[in-house]
Amino acid sequence: MNSGRNEKMISEAKKFIRELRPHTTNIFWSNLNQMVVTGAALVVSIIFTRLGDEEGVLYGQYIFVLGVFGLLSIVSIPGVQVVVFRATAQGYDGVYRKATIFSVLWSMAGIVLLVITGVFFYFFKTKILGLSLIVSAFFFPFMTSLRNWILFLKGRSEFGRLAFYNLVKLLTSIIAVGLSIFFTGNLILVLGAYFLVNSGFNIFYHQKSLDTLTNNELDKGWKRQSYVLTVLSLSTIIFGKVDIVLLGLLFEKTGQMGEVAVYGLVMKFVDVFFSTIKSTMEGVVPSLYKSKTITIRYFYKFFLLSFLVPFVLWWVVKYPILFLYPERYSDVIFYSQVYLTIIPIYFLNLTATHFLIKYKLDKEINISRIISIIAVVVFYSSLIPLYGVWGGVISSMLYFIVQLVVNLLLLKIRKPKKQMEIVRRGKDFKGIRF
């Protein structure tokens, strides 16, 4: 019986490889690009832990400022990024130009909000954090809206070019940030180096992307969907930034910003695996958006196989963590082991999200994200003050579970509605899968 099961598993694995073969090139370049991005983030965290202060205060303050910056990025209508990705994949190049200008205009509000937040921190919290937020405000449009070139290249499936562009940009950024840490250790100068380099490259790559537009075709309703998908982005931004901000506010009072650094390292390390999954999906997504036959059921077998990943990682993650970071950050190991168990849920949730986008189920997307936002705010605000870093890790895991359940439920509810519509039109839907 065991041999039969083993043969079945081997057969499924071979079938899995065959089905991925048409997407191999895109997946390779997409994963290479993601390796560059996540690798750069890891290198920066290593530089902070090796060259920064022993308590990790500098790194904790650094990711706190980036957390506030990222949280306020919602005003730039980040939903345009998903629209640019989808529209470009479908041949509507004109959306890139229009959507970027649209986002830049909205991002002006972010400058004002960051300055106000910085002034508040300067007078009522920590002066260095306040000044850092004020300085970062002037880079806001270039760091948010002008990043659309990334989604433009992904939509065109030009993952090789994207990997090269990111490699040049991130290597320059690493050098600039590393030198500023080594020679100054000053938070404002470190952030200034980071923002200056990344903003400059975003401007340059944006212009190069404009030069490659092949048409000015616009996808009808792109602006409306941008607003809708901003709700989707809102849940992602809140999920990825509110935890850092809350932990920063919690430990800033007690002078323990090093704990924020520990949490940041956990998120950075685990994100290596999340990003690999995401980039693999992005290699397939352009074909998924175009296909009229692929359904979410197709991905259930991959979901089951993905349970092997956290099982293996549990036993091996401690070795790279101990190699990369000083021994004083060994707490990162257990936090990471626990958080990585959510990988199968993350994968299926990401897949379900892409199907909601593919079907343009704007109402369902709104419902899903509103529920997710409420859930993650409740989790963070209740668990982080009680349990600190553990509260952040547990809340993040619960967020993925809630979002997956809601997304799958909404996709299932949509099924009879679609079939009823086909019946009303008198079409033969035999064999159609939803």
N, C-alpha and C positions, 0 to 999 in steps of 0.2 A: 504493500500500500504506500509506504514511504517513497519507494522508487518511482511509483506512478505519479505521486505529487511532485517529486523533483523533476521528472520529465516534463510535466505540465508547466512548472515554473520556468524551466529552461526554454520551453517552446514559446511561452508568453514573452520572455525576455528577447528572444530572437525576433518575434513578431514586432515587438516594440522598436527594436533597432531598424527593422525594415521600413516601418511606417515613418520614422524620423528622417530617413535617408534623403528624401526630396528637400528637406529643410536644413541639411547638414551645413551648407556654406553659411547661411544666415545665422544659424545657431552658433557656429564657430566664431564668427566675427562679433556677434552680439555678446557672447560670453567673454571674448577677449576684451571688448570695450568695457564690460562691467568689471572684469578683473583689473583693468587700469584704474577705473574709478574707485572701487573698493580698496584696491591695493594702495592707492594714493592716500585715502583716508586712514588706512592702517599705519602707513609710514609716518603721517603727521602725528598720529596718536603716540607712536613709538618715540618720535623726536621729543614730544612734550614730556613723556614719562622719563626719558633718558637725560635730556638736557634742561628740562624745567626744574622747578623747585621740588624738593622731596615730598612735600605734603600734597602735591597735585593741585594747588590752588590756582595756578595760572591756567592749567588745562580746564579746570572746572569753570573758571570765569569765562574762558574762551568759548566753550560749548554753550554756556548760559546765554551769552550775547547772541550767538548764532541761533539759539533756540527762540529768543524773543524776535529776532530778525525773521526767522522762518515762519513764526506764528503770524506775524503781521503781513506776510506775503499774500495772505488771502485776499487783500484789497486789490491785488493786481489781476484778479479774475483768472486764477491758474487753470480753470477748466478749458481755456483756449489751447493749452498744451495737448490735451487728449484730442481735441477737435483737429488741431494741426496734424497730429499723428494719423488719425483716421482719414481726414480729407485728402492728405497728401498720398496716402496709400491707394485712395480711390481716384487719383488723378486731378484733384482740384488744387492746383498750385497757388492760385490767387488767394486762397484762404490764409496762407502763411503771412503774406504782407499785411493784409487787412487785420488779421487777428493780433499780430504783433503790435501794430500801431494802437489798436484798441486797448491792449493790455498795458502799454506804456502810459497812455493817458490816465488809466485807472491807478497805476502805480504811484502817481504823484501824491496821492493821499497817504501812501506809506511813508514818504519822507516826513510829512507833518506828524504822523503818529509816532514815528521813531524819535523825532526830536522832543516831542512832548514827554514820551516815556523816559528818555535820557535825562531831561530836566528834572523829572520827578525823582529818579534814582540819585541824581547828583545832590539834591537838597535833602532828601529824606532817607536814602539808603547808603550805598557805597559810591563815593565820588568817581572812582576809576571806572566803575560799571556805567555810570551815567555819561561820562565823557566818551566812552567807547560806543555807546548807543547813538550818541549825537553824531560822531564821526561816521559811523556806518550808514547813517540815514542818507547821505549824499551819493551812496553807491547803489541805492535800492532799485531804481529802474533797470540798471545794467545787470544786476545780479538775479532779477526775477524775470521781467518781460523779455529781455534779449537772450534768454536761454532757449527760446523756441527753436533755434537752429538744430538743437539736439533731436527734437521730435520730428522736425522736417526731414533730417537724414534717416531717421528710423523709419518714417513712413515710406521713404523711397527705397528702403532696404539697403542703404549704402552704409552698412555696418563697418566695413573696412575703413572707409574714410573717416567715419565717426571715431573709431578707435584711434586712428592716427592723430586727429585733431585733439582729442582728449589727452592723449599721451603727451603731446607738446605742451598743452596748457597746464596740465597737472604737474608735470616735471618742473616747469618754471615756478609754479605756485609752491611746490615743496621746497625748492631751493630758497625762494624768497622768505617763506615762513620760517624755515630752519635757521637761516642766517639771522633773522630778527630775534628769534628765541635765544640763539647762542650769544649774540653780541649785546642784546639789550634786556631781554626778559621782561619787556614792557608790553602790557596788554594792548594798548592803543597802537603801538608800532607793529605788533604782530598782526592785529586785525587789519591795519592799514595795508600791510604788505599783501595779505590774503585778498582783500577786496580789490585792490588796485590791479593786481595781475589778472584775476578772474574777470573783472569788468572789462579790461582791455581786450582780452581774447574773445569775450562774448560779442563785443562790438565788431571786431574783425571778422569772426566767423558768421555773424549775422549778415554782414555786407556780402561776403562770399556766397552765402546761400541765396541772397536776392539775385545775384548775377547768374544763377543757374536755373531760375524759374523758366519753365517751358510754355506756360500759359497763364492767363489771368482768370481762369474759370473759378467760380465761387459755388460752394455747396449751399443750397438753399437752407436757411435756418441755422447756419453755423453760429451766429451770435446768440440766438436763443439757447442752443445746446451748450454754448460756452458757460452761460449762467447756470444752466442745470448741472453741468459737470463740475462747476465750482463747488457745488454742494458735496459732490463726490470727493473733490480735493480737500474740502473743509474737514471732512472726517479724517483723511490721511494726515493733514497738517496738524490737527488737534492731537491725533494719536502720536505723531512723531515729535511734537514740540512742547505740548502742555506738560508732559511728564518732566522734561528737563527744566522748564520754567518753574514748576511747582517745587521740584527738588532744590533748585537754586534758591528760591525764596525761603524754603525751609532751612537749608544749611547755611545760607548767608547770615542768618540771625545768630547762629552759633559759631560762625567762623570755621565751618567744616566743608568748605567747597571741594575738598578732596574727595568727599563721598559722591559728589556730582561727577567727578572725574571717573570714579569706579563704575558708576552707572553708564556713563558715556562709553567707556571701554567695552562693557558688555554689549551695548547696542551696536557699536562699530564692529565687534568681532562676529556677532550673530548675523549682522547685516551682510557679511560676506556670503553666507549661504542663502539668505533671502534674495539677495541681488542676483545670485547665480540662477535661481529659479525664475526670477522675474525676467532676466535677460534671455533665458532660454525660451520663455513664453513669447517674448517680443520678436524672436526670430521666426515664430510660427504665426503670430497674430495677423500680419498683413494677409496671409493666405486664409486665415480663419474669417477675417472680415469680408473677404471676397466670396468665400464658399457658401453655397446654398444648401449643402447637405450635412456638414459637420455640426454636431450638437454636443451639449455638455456631457451626454452619456459616453461619448467617445473617450473622455478623459477620466472616467471613473476607475479604469484599470490602472492608470498611472497614479491615481490617488492611493490605491491600495499598495502599490509597489513602493510609494514614498515613505511608508512607515518603517522601511528598513534603514532609511537615512539617519533619523535621530538615534536609533538603536546603536548603529555603528559609531556615530559621532560621540555618544556618551562616554565611550571608552578611550577616545583618542584626542579630544579637544584640549585636554590639560597640557599636552606636550607643546603644541604651538604657542599657547598662552604663556607658559613658563619661559619659552624661548624668546618671545617677543617683548615681554614686559618684565620690569624688576620684580623681585620676590614679594615686595610689599603690596603688590596688586594681585596676589594669589586668590583673593576672594572672587575675582572675576570668573574663576573656573566653575564653581558650583552654580553661580547665577546663570552662566552660559549653558551649562548642561541642562538645567531645568527649562530654560527658555527655548532651546532647540527642539524640545519635544513637540512644539506646536507646528513644525514644518509641514506635515501633511495637511493640516487645516489651512495653513497659509497658501499652499499650492492650489487647493480646490477653491478657496475663496477668490484668489486672483483669477482663476479660470472663469468662475461664475460672473465676476465683475466685467470681464471682457465680453461675455455673452450679452449682458445687459446693455453694454455700449453698442455692440454689433446690431442688436435689434432696435436700437434707439428708443429704449423703454425709459423715457425721461421721467415719467411719473414714478415708476418703480425705483429708479435710481435715487430720486429724492427721498422716497419713503425709507429705503435702505440706509441712506447716509444720515438722515435725521435720527433714526433709531440708534445707529452706531455712535453718532455724536453724543446723544444723551447718555448712552451706556458708558462710553469711555470717560466722559466728564464725571459721571457718578463714581466710576471705579477709581479714577485718579484722585479725585477730591476726598474720597473716603479712605482709601487704602494707603496713599503716599504719606499723609500726615501721621498715620498710625504705625506703618511699618517701613517707611523710608524707601531704600533701594528695593527691598522685597516687594513693597507695595506697587512700585513701578513695573517690575517684572510680571507680577501676577495680573495686574490690570491690563498689560499689553496682551497677555495670552487670552484673557477673557474677551478682549475686544475682537480678536480674530474669530473666536468661537461664535459670538453673537452675530457678527457680520455674515459669516458663512450660513448660519441657520436662516437668517432673514433673506439673503440672496437666493438660496435654493428654494425657499418657500415662494418667493415672488416669481421665480422662473417657472415653478410648477403651476402656480395660479394662472400664469399667462397661457399655459398649454390649452386648456379647454376654450379660452377666449379666442385663441387663434383658430382652433378647429371649427368653432361655431361660425366664425367669420367666413371661412372657406365654404362651409355648408350653405350659408346664406347666399353666397355668390354662385352656388350650384356647381362648384368644382369638385372633381374627383381627387380626394386627398389620400387615397389608398397608397400606402408605402411612404408617405411623407413623415419624417421624424422631427419632433420638436424638443 
